[in-house]
Amino acid sequence: MTSHHSHGERLLGINGVELCVETFGDPTAPALVLVAGASASMLWWDAELCGRIATGGRFVVRYDHRDTGRSTCWPPGQPAYAYRDLAEDVLGILDALGVERAHLVCQSMFGGIGVLLGVDRPARVASLTFVSTSTGADDLPPPAGDLTMPAEPDSSDPAAVVEYVVAAARACSGGSPSFDEAAIRALVERDVARARNYASTLVNHYAIGSDAPSRGGFGDITAPTLVVHGDHDPLLPPAHGEALRDAIPGAELLILKGAGHDVPRAVWDDFASALLRHTAGDRP
């Protein structure tokens, strides 16, 4: 039986940049790509969670976006790419791995990558899962009134950066009883130490704006779709997940009890089980 452990990180030349990619499980199994949210490297999809999903018979792919982790970085505030380039990076990774189509799991701000590819490149998308994201409609509720984000740190001070990211993660957990500060701190310390330029990680994704699909929007997604949302999410309250489910034909909604704007360890069993059910019908 093929090991579900990591095959190791690789730097791949994709669309004129270097992207750090790590895979888990049997390369002949259906591929499942984990797309992290803005400013998040692959580490925010925990390796143990990746292994659990791979054990269920999936070829799991996680990667560092541009301006995160070991992938190519630009100077802070000067990203020389567009949102659509980040979506094309996913297809470039699939091409490099010899994968024709994959299940995409897209988190937070980069749920938009799933929309772009689901509408404009449907032949490459076996299914979509949106985690902690939104349609962005104007009538949806704003962030919770008690959500207080920390002041931006001195990006030249690694200790201050770590404290900032931990505090931001704590705030985005929405007071969840599942928030594990020690685990988050260890993750952030590794993330900051591993990055080419964490100052760029903090700001560049927010400087690129967003792109809409050329052929429509949420209602034009044809891939089977699962929406996952935490019941404690203070940044995008649960109504955002409900609106996303309603906007996509046939979409299903999973509410993660005790989760904020994240996927904490306490909900991994429910999350992984739902992903495996959702992606069970496809073959590479």
ZAMI-296960 format. One record per residue: residue number from 1; residue in one letter; x, y, z of N, C-alpha, C, O in turn. Coordinates in steps of 0.001 Angstrom, whole numbers, m for minus. Each point is the difference from the previous one (the first is absolute). Example, Ala and Ser with C-alpha at 12.3 -4.5 7.8 and 13.67 -1.06 7.14 Angstrom:
% ZAMI-296960
1  A  13190  m5690  7800  m890  1190  0  900  1200  0  1036  m19  665
2  S  m1386  1069  m1385  820  1190  60  m770  1090  730  509  1108  169
//
This chain:
% ZAMI-296960
1  M  847  m1194  0  m847  1194  0  883  1244  0  968  75  756
2  T  m1295  890  m1592  795  1217  m89  m89  800  1285  m1080  160  570
3  S  2226  345  m116  14  816  1210  m769  1286  m216  11  575  m1088
4  H  m687  m130  2151  m697  1276  m91  894  1140  447  m455  1143  53
5  H  1709  m1415  269  887  1047  476  439  909  m1149  m194  m308  m1176
6  S  789  1433  1558  436  987  m987  1066  m564  m928  839  m805  403
7  H  m894  1250  m1661  1054  m308  m955  1090  1079  24  944  m55  m788
8  G  m1074  1033  1691  1003  1053  129  m349  1239  m803  m770  m55  m959
9  E  1348  1163  1367  m220  1262  m708  872  66  m1248  1133  m481  m22
10  R  m1706  1099  m1028  745  210  m1244  m241  1412  m496  m1116  513  78
11  L  2168  113  m588  m153  1280  m674  m192  m267  m1482  877  m558  m659
12  L  m2045  963  132  m333  m250  m1398  m73  1323  m754  m482  1002  529
13  G  964  m1009  m1766  m143  1162  m857  m1399  11  m599  m342  m846  m825
14  I  m468  1821  1254  m1406  80  m415  m289  1419  m479  158  951  766
15  N  m574  m795  m2004  m426  1311  m508  1039  1094  250  m344  1134  332
16  G  1605  m1489  m494  1067  984  120  464  306  1410  829  889  199
17  V  m1359  m1624  799  424  198  1386  336  m1356  613  m243  m1044  m605
18  E  802  1072  1808  227  m1217  763  m1097  m152  1036  m262  922  771
19  L  m383  m2086  m750  m1011  m298  1001  433  m1235  771  432  m991  m588
20  C  m550  1057  1900  332  m1146  841  m1240  m869  154  m1054  475  422
21  V  1187  m1748  m767  m1126  m931  m40  359  m1241  808  1131  m481  m50
22  E  m2105  m29  794  175  m1235  754  m1205  m891  m257  m1135  473  m27
23  T  1385  m1771  m162  m1094  m935  m265  m2  m1128  1023  1018  m320  613
24  F  m2197  m270  m452  m212  m1087  950  m820  m1081  m687  m931  302  m746
25  G  1275  m1558  995  m826  m1100  m464  368  m527  m1369  1070  290  m535
26  D  m1969  m1060  m12  201  m738  m1246  m216  924  m1200  m1115  487  m189
27  P  2139  m228  m628  m168  901  m1149  m1019  m475  m1025  m428  783  m848
28  T  32  m2051  909  m1010  m491  m942  m1420  163  532  m964  m257  m721
29  A  830  676  1967  m1322  217  591  m564  1345  m466  750  834  m506
30  P  m2051  m612  667  m569  1301  m350  719  1133  731  229  m76  1207
31  A  121  1118  m1944  765  1110  566  m908  992  712  m1107  291  m454
32  L  1595  221  1574  m722  987  791  987  1105  368  977  m246  707
33  V  m1228  1450  m1182  913  1131  204  m549  911  1088  m1132  476  m87
34  L  1944  m238  1111  m356  881  1105  553  1393  m288  1215  192  m44
35  V  m2107  777  m153  366  1374  m332  m186  846  1258  m1131  228  429
36  A  2213  232  159  m75  765  1238  m543  1402  m256  m59  454  m1143
37  G  m336  223  2209  m515  1358  m109  1113  1018  m183  1178  m354  m63
38  A  m1562  1625  m21  966  1076  m206  1021  40  1133  m340  m191  1168
39  S  1582  439  m1529  1128  94  937  327  m1323  688  763  m21  965
40  A  m1322  m1063  m1441  201  m1300  641  830  m908  m899  m332  m216  m1166
41  S  1405  m305  1722  797  m996  m706  m668  m1362  107  m1063  m132  607
42  M  1684  m869  m1193  m519  m1364  79  m85  m506  1433  m801  m890  285
43  L  1608  1436  628  33  m516  1367  m1348  123  701  m275  m728  954
44  W  m567  1651  m1425  m1305  189  646  m963  m1125  m347  m1065  m107  607
45  W  1426  m742  m1582  m654  m1299  m183  929  m1007  662  969  m443  m617
46  D  m1243  81  1841  915  m793  800  346  m1326  m673  m858  m641  m608
47  A  2131  236  724  451  m1237  m638  m759  m1217  518  m266  m933  m757
48  E  m83  938  2036  m747  m1144  531  m1393  m74  m624  m482  m1087  m320
49  L  m155  2227  149  m1301  21  m675  140  m486  m1435  m829  m775  m479
50  C  1876  1226  m212  240  m479  m1367  143  m1519  m17  m531  m673  m884
51  G  1257  140  1872  173  m1441  74  m1294  m743  228  m220  m1067  m573
52  R  m645  1630  1413  m1304  m645  249  m812  m83  m1287  m623  m1022  m286
53  I  636  2105  m485  m766  11  m1245  611  m976  m999  m718  m714  m700
54  A  2054  686  639  679  m923  m913  m295  m1449  354  m146  m841  m887
55  T  55  544  2185  m308  m1357  438  m1356  m458  m527  m227  m1196  m182
56  G  m669  2143  m60  m1313  m324  m544  5  m252  m1497  m1060  m187  m597
57  G  2236  179  m21  82  m308  m1421  35  1206  m908  m575  m21  m1088
58  R  1245  1072  1525  158  1190  m827  1474  347  m135  793  m233  911
59  F  m440  793  m2059  1339  546  m227  m77  1470  381  m495  820  m772
60  V  982  m487  1956  m185  1332  569  1177  902  m374  1163  m387  117
61  V  m1492  1584  m564  997  984  m411  m202  1262  837  m1106  535  77
62  R  2183  m68  547  m10  1320  618  1195  768  m545  986  m599  m429
63  Y  m1074  1935  446  1067  784  m616  43  1395  609  m966  468  602
64  D  2118  183  m775  149  1398  412  m418  897  m1147  558  m82  m1094
65  H  m1552  949  1340  m312  1047  m971  1240  854  m268  957  m16  775
66  R  m986  750  m1867  981  1077  m169  m36  888  1254  m1061  219  584
67  D  2205  275  m192  136  887  1164  m297  m689  1327  m269  672  996
68  T  314  m1999  m970  m66  m728  1280  1043  m1110  m23  405  m474  m1061
69  G  18  70  2254  887  m1137  145  1245  84  m865  672  1030  m52
70  R  m379  m2126  m622  1218  m112  m809  m212  397  m1459  927  m97  m805
71  S  m2125  540  455  m283  390  m1383  525  1405  m291  369  746  907
72  T  m347  m404  m2201  510  1304  m439  m718  1145  696  m1220  m11  159
73  C  2010  1004  255  m551  1187  669  360  1265  m769  1005  61  m709
74  W  m1848  934  871  245  1347  m509  194  936  1180  m331  m370  1127
75  P  853  1567  m1344  152  949  1114  m1350  311  638  m1023  m13  m685
76  P  1007  290  1979  m1279  306  667  m743  1140  m684  563  1063  m263
77  G  m1840  m1309  m20  m832  1006  m634  153  101  m1499  m621  862  m623
78  Q  1452  m1739  10  262  93  m1438  m166  m1348  m701  902  m418  m726
79  P  m2008  m260  917  m169  m1294  m676  m165  197  m1508  m876  742  m444
80  A  1721  m1407  m330  m45  159  m1460  m819  m1132  m628  459  m679  m918
81  Y  m1661  492  1424  m887  m1039  m518  m1423  382  361  m228  897  812
82  A  m728  m1585  m1423  m1421  244  239  m637  m1207  671  601  m1072  78
83  Y  m1812  1258  399  m746  m1087  647  m117  m1191  m944  152  m1149  417
84  R  m420  1425  m1677  m162  m1098  m954  1287  m810  m153  m62  m1194  m290
85  D  1223  1819  480  1254  m750  m57  53  m1049  1110  536  m1090  m201
86  L  m1090  1414  1370  m29  m969  1098  m890  m1189  m354  290  m1137  375
87  A  m1373  1409  m1099  m857  m1108  m452  725  m847  m1040  m80  m1228  36
88  E  777  1866  m951  746  m743  m1012  1120  m819  620  393  m1030  m548
89  D  126  1480  1694  1030  m782  684  m516  m1390  379  739  m981  m73
90  V  m2001  901  474  m576  m1302  353  45  m933  m1199  378  m1164  129
91  L  m763  1668  m1291  25  m831  m1201  1431  m360  m377  259  m1109  m467
92  G  669  2038  668  1395  m293  m279  545  m1097  887  782  m837  m450
93  I  m1187  836  1704  414  m1065  914  m569  m1340  m460  703  m1010  m12
94  L  m1979  1009  m366  m599  m1245  m494  749  m506  m1230  272  m1194  m120
95  D  57  2101  m786  741  m406  m1199  1347  m609  376  398  m1031  m541
96  A  300  1680  1475  1327  m482  402  m75  m1379  649  936  m794  m94
97  L  m2060  520  753  m177  m1290  676  m653  m1049  m902  m190  m1144  413
98  G  m152  1534  m1640  m632  m939  m927  m1438  m306  351  m483  m1100  m268
99  V  m219  2068  871  m1390  m181  423  m919  756  m947  166  1203  m200
100  E  m1130  m1901  m381  m903  630  m953  m1087  814  692  m310  1112  m427
101  R  m266  m1659  1489  m1063  712  724  106  m342  1475  496  m1065  366
102  A  m971  1983  486  191  m175  1436  m1166  585  770  m732  856  m496
103  H  578  m1328  1697  m913  592  968  704  1194  639  1128  m132  474
104  L  m1774  1288  m456  610  1209  545  m679  374  1314  m1227  47  89
105  V  2037  216  918  m479  430  1316  596  1380  246  1201  126  236
106  C  m2037  908  m289  476  1391  m6  m500  738  1236  m1183  m58  338
107  Q  2101  754  331  m310  598  1288  m33  1524  m54  820  633  m664
108  S  m1793  m60  1381  m92  1431  291  69  830  m1281  m728  m278  m953
109  M  1600  1303  919  87  901  m1150  254  m748  m1299  m440  431  m1066
110  F  1150  m1554  1153  329  m716  m1231  m1045  m1036  m369  265  m893  m804
111  G  m1464  1008  1393  m1155  m658  m579  m212  475  m1427  m533  m728  m838
112  G  963  1973  568  m131  536  m1349  766  m794  m1033  m388  m21  m1169
113  I  1472  m639  1569  730  m870  m928  m902  m1146  m448  m3  m375  m1172
114  G  m756  m175  2109  m931  m1065  m344  m1074  461  m966  m385  m735  m909
115  V  m102  1962  1110  m1027  530  m905  582  190  m1401  m603  m417  m989
116  L  1769  1045  910  615  234  m1308  205  m1307  m765  m354  m98  m1175
117  L  922  m896  1839  289  m1255  m686  m1268  m820  m230  m142  m656  m1032
118  G  m780  696  1999  m1238  m754  m149  m853  481  m1156  m686  m794  m643
119  V  725  2099  373  m813  564  m1081  752  6  m1330  m546  m388  m1033
120  D  1807  832  1070  741  164  m1249  750  m1256  m453  280  m157  m1188
121  R  46  m739  2126  757  m1211  m365  m654  m1239  610  661  m755  713
122  P  m1932  538  m979  m733  m1079  672  539  m1396  m283  m173  m898  824
123  A  818  692  m1959  511  m1330  m322  1133  m413  933  305  m1187  116
124  R  321  2158  549  1110  m310  901  m465  m184  1443  798  m378  858
125  V  m2066  636  m578  m509  39  1385  m982  m1142  226  m1109  15  m534
126  A  1518  m1007  1326  m873  m1140  292  m1071  362  1020  m1139  m456  m103
127  S  1500  1270  1082  m962  507  978  602  1227  660  1198  258  m114
128  L  m2041  494  804  443  1180  739  m431  m105  1452  m1095  m471  305
129  T  1963  911  577  m358  197  1404  459  1392  395  1164  355  m184
130  F  m2078  426  723  310  1351  473  3  m9  1527  m969  m432  624
131  V  2048  905  m34  152  m4  1453  109  1442  503  891  741  m414
132  S  m1790  m354  1298  63  1325  627  49  1108  m1043  848  888  77
133  T  m1752  m935  m1054  10  1024  m1037  m1404  551  m212  m902  m278  791
134  S  712  1056  m1852  m1220  792  m129  m250  355  m1461  903  m56  m834
135  T  m2153  423  543  m309  572  m1311  427  1461  m83  155  548  m1092
136  G  34  75  2243  353  1412  28  m1171  939  m224  204  1193  m226
137  A  m1429  m1707  283  m1173  844  m235  m101  1104  1050  337  m200  1167
138  D  m807  1367  m1604  m48  1167  882  m960  m159  1168  168  657  1027
139  D  m1177  m1522  m1164  m1006  m113  1044  356  m1020  1078  m810  m257  890
140  L  1999  m325  m953  405  m972  1011  525  704  1246  478  1131  m89
141  P  m559  m1778  1244  399  667  1245  1492  310  29  809  m764  m526
142  P  m450  1881  1141  1410  367  142  679  m867  1055  m662  m797  665
143  P  1967  943  m509  685  m726  1073  m631  284  1356  m586  1060  221
144  A  716  m2023  678  m571  138  1338  501  1278  663  1147  409  m184
145  G  m2031  210  957  339  1273  620  1156  m72  974  682  998  232
146  D  m456  m2169  341  1091  m128  968  1296  m507  m629  945  m340  711
147  L  m900  288  m2053  1225  m433  m672  996  1157  m9  m233  1026  m639
148  T  1331  m1197  1343  1036  1025  67  1311  m603  m489  559  m897  630
149  M  m84  1398  m1748  1254  m492  m553  1175  782  584  m136  1188  295
150  P  1283  m1835  m126  1154  680  589  596  1030  m944  m213  m51  m1211
151  A  961  987  1779  701  993  m804  1114  m677  m785  615  m957  471
152  E  m363  1467  m1676  1033  m612  m831  1365  124  668  303  1019  621
153  P  520  m2060  m750  1286  m20  694  1115  667  m802  m181  366  m1162
154  D  1324  m218  1800  1231  354  m693  472  m1262  m712  448  m948  644
155  S  m546  936  m1968  265  m1225  m745  1468  m421  52  337  m1115  m399
156  S  536  1994  886  1413  m366  139  284  m715  1315  1122  m452  229
157  D  m2114  347  628  150  m632  1314  m755  m1324  m4  m1217  m5  184
158  P  1911  m1130  m390  m703  m1284  m105  m869  m320  1219  m1089  m551  m157
159  A  1540  878  1345  m790  m288  1199  m1304  786  m10  m1049  m524  373
160  A  1118  1792  m803  m1208  813  m74  m955  m530  m1060  m1217  33  180
161  V  1771  m522  m1285  m834  m565  m1064  m716  m1242  508  m1192  m178  m250
162  V  1914  m679  963  m626  m1203  549  m1148  378  929  m1085  m575  m95
163  E  1310  1535  993  m1055  415  924  m1210  540  m753  m1142  m260  379
164  Y  1397  1008  m1437  m1086  567  m806  m840  m1094  m652  m1229  33  75
165  V  1886  m1003  m717  m742  m1042  m711  m757  m882  980  m1127  m407  m284
166  V  1725  101  1437  m699  m790  1016  m1227  753  498  m1073  m584  151
167  A  1232  1881  105  m1133  801  471  m1101  77  m1053  m1185  m46  332
168  A  1575  164  m1609  m992  39  m1072  m743  m1327  m99  m1216  m21  m192
169  A  1949  m1089  322  m645  m1317  m40  m946  m176  1173  m1083  m567  m147
170  R  1498  1059  1326  m870  m87  1176  m1284  783  m239  m1088  m491  301
171  A  1202  1700  m837  m1186  822  m261  m913  m682  m1015  m1220  8  163
172  C  1798  m597  m1206  m806  m625  m1051  m597  m1334  434  m855  m550  m693
173  S  1299  26  1836  m624  m1220  517  m1366  286  607  m776  m922  250
174  G  480  2202  m11  m1315  375  500  m312  m522  1391  m1159  m263  321
175  G  2190  111  513  m231  m529  1341  m271  m1488  24  m541  m518  977
176  S  911  m176  m2040  m250  m1437  m77  714  m750  1116  1165  280  283
177  P  m1840  m1223  350  667  m830  1012  1055  m918  m611  790  m603  726
178  S  m772  494  m2038  950  m873  m694  1307  713  m343  920  m629  m521
179  F  m822  1926  804  1226  720  m338  1137  m468  891  m97  59  1226
180  D  1176  m526  m1847  1165  m534  708  1160  959  m208  707  m83  m1004
181  E  m508  998  1955  999  1046  m201  1412  m561  m108  793  490  m803
182  A  m465  m1506  1594  1347  m565  m59  286  m580  m1384  1087  192  m545
183  A  m2063  m900  m19  187  m589  m1322  112  1084  m1070  826  m102  m906
184  I  m1657  1140  1011  57  1089  m963  1336  728  90  585  349  m1025
185  R  m103  m121  2230  1281  697  163  1132  m809  m641  864  564  m671
186  A  m870  m1878  877  1034  m830  m599  m72  55  m1527  1030  59  m673
187  L  m2246  m78  133  m185  90  m1440  531  1338  m525  727  37  m993
188  V  m1093  1052  1659  389  1331  m467  1513  179  86  606  573  m905
189  E  4  m1053  1972  1455  112  121  690  m715  m1166  969  506  m565
190  R  m1476  m1674  219  566  m736  m1130  m268  735  m1306  869  62  m869
191  D  m2061  492  727  m386  696  m1216  887  1222  m225  483  224  m1109
192  V  m272  562  2154  819  1208  m116  1446  m368  m315  630  642  m841
193  A  m102  m1658  1498  1389  m402  m227  205  m577  m1399  1081  131  m574
194  R  m2103  m760  31  108  m700  m1290  m166  932  m1193  462  m320  m1095
195  A  m1106  1456  1281  m382  866  m1115  1199  705  m626  972  327  680
196  R  m1059  m103  m1970  1018  810  m680  m70  1447  475  1029  632  240
197  N  m2244  m113  m106  m173  1396  441  m1381  142  620  m985  204  m710
198  Y  910  m312  2044  m1310  20  642  m646  1384  m56  m1219  120  125
199  A  2024  917  m311  m586  1338  m172  m881  24  m1247  m1049  643  m13
200  S  1479  m1343  m1027  m818  m102  m1212  m1226  m865  245  m1083  294  m507
201  T  1252  m1361  1285  m1124  m876  328  m1133  776  659  m1172  m255  m277
202  L  1515  1192  1139  m1014  718  765  m858  923  m857  m1156  250  341
203  V  1701  266  m1453  m723  1068  m701  m319  m265  m1465  m969  556  m516
204  N  1747  m1387  m170  m93  27  m1462  m1286  m566  m571  m483  493  m1019
205  H  m83  m1509  1642  m1245  m541  m552  m1143  1010  75  m926  m44  m810
206  Y  991  948  1777  m1064  991  150  192  1175  m956  m845  893  m68
207  A  1957  m894  m671  289  1100  m915  m350  m334  m1443  218  822  m890
208  I  m763  m2027  636  m220  m420  m1390  m1453  100  m435  m292  m243  m1171
209  G  m623  586  2054  m1400  54  m391  m541  m1392  m278  530  m986  511
210  S  m1573  898  m1312  m597  m1303  m326  m469  14  m1448  m164  1059  m607
211  D  m48  m2243  73  m481  m155  m1371  m1265  m835  m3  m131  m946  777
212  A  m803  1299  m1654  m1213  m794  m165  192  m965  m1167  775  281  m914
213  P  m1470  m1411  939  63  m910  m1148  m473  702  m1266  m833  905  61
214  S  1358  m1317  m1198  m388  633  m1265  m1338  m504  m505  m602  623  m875
215  R  115  m1760  1417  m1210  m625  m549  m1198  43  930  m1017  m629  m293
216  G  1098  1341  1391  m1143  47  908  424  152  1437  920  757  307
217  G  m1599  m1491  593  286  122  1425  m379  m1271  733  14  m1090  m570
218  F  m353  1245  1849  m289  m1159  846  m1084  m899  m599  93  m1226  68
219  G  m1107  1838  m647  m1104  m776  m554  366  m816  m1211  m785  m835  m449
220  D  1994  1070  m99  442  m728  m1189  955  m1135  337  513  m668  m899
221  I  m270  445  2184  834  m1125  409  m782  m1296  m212  m1140  m131  445
222  T  1764  m811  m1124  m657  m1289  m263  619  m1146  798  m601  m1070  94
223  A  1768  1265  473  652  m1052  779  m766  m234  1297  m539  952  563
224  P  474  m2185  m73  m591  m246  1319  708  868  1041  1228  74  32
225  T  m2012  572  807  571  1004  903  m419  m228  1442  m1172  m234  297
226  L  2146  306  584  m208  m51  1442  458  1324  594  1092  480  m304
227  V  m1925  103  1144  343  1227  720  216  m365  1463  m849  m644  616
228  V  1984  1056  m63  346  m308  1389  191  1307  744  729  880  m455
229  H  m1394  m752  1616  70  1267  728  m51  m262  1497  m771  m838  467
230  G  1598  1562  282  m5  m125  1445  m1129  784  643  m321  1108  m430
231  D  m288  m1692  1473  m1114  697  647  475  1151  888  m816  794  470
232  H  2153  m695  m231  548  1093  792  699  1054  m863  634  909  535
233  D  m742  m1020  m1851  757  891  m887  m393  1463  239  m1136  380  m284
234  P  2068  457  809  m347  1396  257  273  907  m1195  m562  1091  m93
235  L  1423  m1538  m820  356  827  m1147  m1072  m69  m1079  m414  1021  m549
236  L  m26  m2236  257  m1105  m241  m926  m1025  m841  755  71  m1228  m43
237  P  m1010  1851  724  m982  m772  776  m701  m1064  m846  m9  102  m1227
238  P  m575  m1116  1856  m543  m1148  m733  m967  328  m1129  m154  m798  m925
239  A  m493  1945  979  m899  374  m1101  743  64  m1330  m610  m183  m1054
240  H  1905  438  1086  787  35  m1237  66  m1397  m620  m128  m151  m1215
241  G  327  m862  2049  4  m1364  m504  m1347  m405  m549  m80  m677  m1025
242  E  m985  1088  1703  m1349  m314  m468  m266  649  m1353  m591  m615  m888
243  A  1036  1878  736  m201  704  m1273  781  m670  m1125  m475  m76  m1132
244  L  1660  m403  1442  807  m679  m1008  m667  m1295  m441  m59  m298  m1193
245  R  m444  m474  2158  m742  m1224  m341  m1172  329  m912  m225  m692  m992
246  D  m512  1727  1312  m1194  331  m773  338  509  m1398  m819  m103  m913
247  A  2030  657  740  371  591  m1290  477  m1032  m1008  m9  262  m1203
248  I  428  m1441  1680  595  m1009  m881  m983  m1153  m173  m395  m611  994
249  P  m3  299  m2195  m997  m1070  m213  434  m1316  629  1092  m503  m266
250  G  m1962  m44  1102  234  m1309  594  1021  m50  1114  330  m1088  472
251  A  185  2228  m34  1040  m2  1025  m544  m467  1344  m1173  203  313
252  E  2040  m830  474  m327  m428  1352  800  821  993  1074  507  m325
253  L  m1596  m377  1537  651  788  1043  309  m873  1207  m868  m711  505
254  L  2111  774  m50  418  m641  1241  409  1087  982  920  772  m271
255  I  m1599  m711  1411  376  925  1068  905  m749  980  m381  m1031  555
256  L  1579  1566  m357  947  m594  944  m222  623  1377  265  1184  207
257  K  m747  m1982  716  m292  511  1333  1291  202  784  825  m906  115
258  G  m671  2103  418  1190  315  768  1142  553  m824  1094  207  524
259  A  m1325  38  m1809  1033  576  m867  m297  1467  m262  m1157  403  m113
260  G  2214  386  20  m130  1387  m397  308  134  m1481  m535  m739  m826
261  H  1406  1694  495  417  193  m1396  1210  m890  m265  1039  462  m471
262  D  m1196  m1758  787  1120  m918  m40  m525  m1430  16  m1209  m231  10
263  V  2131  m721  m7  m366  m1418  95  862  m602  1108  1007  m646  m290
264  P  m1386  847  1553  826  m484  1113  m8  m1521  103  m888  m670  m526
265  R  1889  144  1210  164  m1440  136  m1264  m690  499  m300  m1118  m420
266  A  m440  1764  1305  m1181  m625  600  m1062  m370  m1030  m841  m859  267
267  V  865  1499  m1449  m1015  m308  m1025  588  m774  m1175  m691  m204  m999
268  W  1938  m231  1088  621  m693  m1130  m751  m1260  m399  m140  m277  m1191
269  D  m343  m490  2156  m706  m1230  m351  m1226  306  m852  m227  m639  m1028
270  D  m569  1628  1465  m1196  372  m760  373  567  m1362  m628  m323  m1009
271  F  1653  1169  985  410  641  m1251  524  m1028  m993  m425  m29  m1155
272  A  1353  m817  1608  588  m994  m905  m1051  m986  m496  m1  m367  m1175
273  S  m891  m64  2062  m1053  m935  m406  m896  620  m1062  m366  m654  m976
274  A  15  1924  1174  m857  679  m976  708  143  m1347  m615  m185  m1050
275  L  1909  516  1082  748  119  m1246  62  m1334  m744  m170  m47  m1218
276  L  412  m1020  1947  106  m1304  m640  m1333  m432  m609  m31  m571  m1090
277  R  m1069  844  1792  m1316  m299  m586  m250  829  m1235  m481  m506  m1014
278  H  807  1778  1100  m281  926  m1090  795  m337  m1255  m477  211  m1116
279  T  1675  m729  1294  893  m261  m1132  42  m1468  m401  896  m414  m734
280  A  m1847  m368  1202  64  m1456  m204  m370  m431  m1415  340  m1114  m399
281  G  m1015  1946  m362  m542  m469  m1262  899  157  m1203  m395  m357  m1110
282  D  1614  890  1301  814  307  m1173  1211  m909  m68  487  m476  1026
283  R  m7  238  m2224  1228  m735  m244  914  856  m876  m478  744  m856
284  P  1781  m848  1067  925  841  m763  m39  m305  m1491  722  624  m777
//
